[in-house]
Amino acid sequence: MWNKESLHKLIQSKLSNYNLIVVANREPYIHRHVDEEIECQRPASGMASALDPIMRACGGTWVGHGGGDADRETVDERDRVRVPPEDPTYTLRRVWLSKKEEEGYYHGLSNEGLWPLCHVVFTRPVFELKHWEMYKKVNKKFADAVIEEAGDVPTFVFIQDYHFALMPRMLKQMNPNLIVAQFWHIPWPNRETFQAFPWKEELLDGLLGNDLLGFHLRYHCQNFLDTVDRGIEAMVNQEQSEVTRGGKTTLVRPFPISIDFESHEKRAKSAEVDDKIRKFNRYFKPGKRLVGVGIERIDYTKGIPERLRAVDRMLEKNPEYVDKFIFIQVGVPSRGHIDAYKKIDDEIDRIVEEVNWKWGTETWKPIHYAKRHFSTEEMMALHRMAHFFIVSSLHDGMNLVSKEYVASRFDGDGMLILSSFAGASRELSDAILVNPFSIDELADAIRQAIETPEEERRKRMQKLRAAVAENNIYRWAGKIISALLKFDFPESM
Ligand code: F6P
C-alpha cells in the first residue's frame, strides 16, 4: 500500500540527486487582494489539489501561470515564492502572461478548443488560428522557464494537461538530456473526433516529445494510440503501448489519479470543519430534512442542469418527498470569459429559480445554490452533511470530487450517486452509477439513495473508502516516478 512515507522513501533513495519540475497552467497557491489584505487561496482544481501533496513530499519546483492579482507582490526578483505558506517545502515559479496571451492560449485554444474536443459533450469546439499561434507562443514561454529552472542538473520534467501539448518536443529540442513526462488530466477522444482538430500533426508531434505520456484510463491510452496510428507518421506498438517517431519512443500508460486519503480524512475530522457544519446548519436550516450536495466548478461537462432537473423530476414522481430534503449545489465560477460558460451559468440560475418557484413554500425550497469559491474545510463540512452526494459529469477524465466525498465520510455513512461517464466510476463501482443524460434515471437514483437502508449504505461506503484509501495519490505518483526512473540520464551528466 502506497502512502506518504513510502513515496518519501522512494524519492529519497532514488530521486535525491535529481531535480523535479512540475509544469501546470494552474498554480497551487494564488495570492489575491481581499479587503485590503493579501490572501493566499487554493484554486478549485482537482489537478492542483492532487499534485500539491506530491510536491510537498518531493520538494522541487512548480512552474505555473501567476494569475492572482497579488501574485507579483509575493514573489522574489526571480519570480519565485516558497509554498505552502504555512510550511514552505517547495518552490513556485510564476510565469506572467499578458491578457492577449491568456486569451489566445488559455481561454481560446485550451478551453474553447481542446476542452470540448476531448470531452465530447455536444458543445462545439472553437478553433481559431490566432489562438493556436498564441498557444505555441505560450508553450515556448513556459518551456523557456523550465529550461532556466533545470540548469544543467539531471532533471525530470512532469507536465500537466492539455495546456502544454507542444512543450515536450520543445523541451527535448532545447535540452535533450531532460527526461520528460506528461499527464493528460482530461479524456482523450476517439480518433474520428480528433480528426476535427486543424493542427493535429503538430499537436501529436509535440506530445510524442514525451518519454512517458499518462492518461487516467486504458481506454484513453487506446484512443490516443489509435489517433496516432491514423494521424501521423509513427510506429505504434499496441502490445507494448508505445509509439516510436523519428527514432524516439514514447510510453503510453494509464495512471488513475486520486487524492491524499489519509490527510484528507484527518482534516475532515478537524474542529474547523465541525465549526463550518454548525455555520451551514444555521445558514441552510435543513432541520430534520435530509441533505443532498453537489460541488463543482461551473462547467458544462459537469451535468449540473441535469442534476437540478432530476431534483425536480424526483419531486414530480415522489411528491411525498416535498419538504423532506434540501439539495445544496456549490458552483465555483470558472472560465467566465467563454461564451459556453456564460450560457451554462445562466442556464443553472434559471433552473434553480424555476424549480424553487415550482416547489418552494414559505419555509422551504428544494435547491440552495451557492455560487462562490469554497474553502477546503467548507467543502468537507458539506461532504459530512450530505446524506447523498451527486457527481453527474457528462464526461470526466477521473473526477476527484467523488473521491473527496468518500474520504470525508469517516463516519462510514452517506451515499454517492456517480456518473458512469466519470473515470472514477471504474474504481467506485459501489456508488449508485447513473447515466446523467437520463433525467429519470438520475431522479430514481436520488430516491434510491434516500431510501437505502443504513446497513447497505455503510457496506457500500466501506468498500468505496477502501478503494480510495488504497488507490491514493501516493500510489499514482509512486507508479509514475517508478516508470520515470527506468529512463537513464546520459552518462555525461
Ligand atoms: O483537471 C482538468 C483541469 O483543466 C485542470 O488542469 C485544471 O486546473 C482544472 O481542470 C480546473 O480548470 P482551470 O484551471 O481552467 O480553472
Boltz pocket constraint, residues with backbone or C-beta under 6 A from the ligand:
constraints:
  - pocket:
      binder: B
      contacts: [[A, 26], [A, 44], [A, 45], [A, 46], [A, 47], [A, 48], [A, 161], [A, 185], [A, 186], [A, 334], [A, 335]]
      max_distance: 6.0
